[in-house]
Amino acid sequence: MIYTIPSFHNPAGVSQGAQRRLEILAIAQQARILVLEDDPYGLLGFDGEVPRAMRADDADGVIYLGSFSKTIASGLRVGWAVAPHGVREKLVLAAESAVLCPSNFAQLTISEYLATQPWRQQIKVFRELYRERRDALLDSLQAMMPEGTTWTIPAGGFYSWLTLPNGLDATAMLPRAIAALVAYVPGTGFYVDGQGRQNLRLSYCYPEPDRIREGVRRLAAVVEGELELANTFGTTSGLHAAEGSSVPAPDLR
Ligand SMILES: Cc1ncc(COP(=O)(O)O)c(C=O)c1O
């Protein structure tokens, strides 16, 4: 099976173009494997266009997963799957054996909301809200991040994927960032093999623009500090904490 998040990827903040989607479908068809299209952010594009789902081009080869977590309420944890018949039956069996029945209360709450509330309008409001926060993030990264730092420009969703200047290590830097009261998810959390040390995920979905700007200001200062260390010692990997420890060193307030 090919697992993919084609629209507004978590954590990369990028999307697959229409042509690439078709190419992936063709590869999967040729190899006779299913595609799992995970699409919790598809409705949250900033240009208002909802990207064409891969499933729309291959109903038999794609399992589509949607979620209300990003558009209505994350706490309810209700989503949906659109799957070929045989897969759907197995999914129902698997769900029954795992949780017996997803919360009826949560499902009825979503059902009532969809039936009685202007949810399409609400999604438009969310798009504007997240676009404003995305812009606050990108503008302040542009203004404050030291040279050599790069990041993706998301056209929707919640995340940008940042690459630190050469020699810096996002995992080793995290305790200093937390001490400066700014947090991120180190890139290694998204790989199984230790890649991603130079990367980190920034999420702009929750904080308001002012706090995003302040967060970037603090993060930029931490990166500057790391760069000074790297310029002195060559790298910052392993400089801060002992292997296995992820708490700030005692000198950090
Ligand atoms: C790519 C992706 N899939 C699924 C989920 C979770 O969705 P749900 O809350 O419906 O389980 C998330 C949320 O963080 C996500 O980023």
The ligand as an ORCA input file, in Angstrom:
! r2SCAN-3c Opt
* xyz 0 1
  C      -2.129     13.698      8.024
  C      -3.061     13.511      9.188
  N      -3.906     12.467      9.201
  C      -4.767     12.283     10.233
  C      -4.794     13.153     11.298
  C      -5.707     12.892     12.457
  O      -7.028     12.904     12.101
  P      -8.136     12.426     13.126
  O      -8.232     13.439     14.201
  O      -9.383     12.348     12.279
  O      -7.715     11.090     13.656
  C      -3.945     14.249     11.317
  C      -3.974     15.165     12.458
  O      -3.067     15.566     13.061
  C      -3.054     14.434     10.241
  O      -2.193     15.465     10.213
*
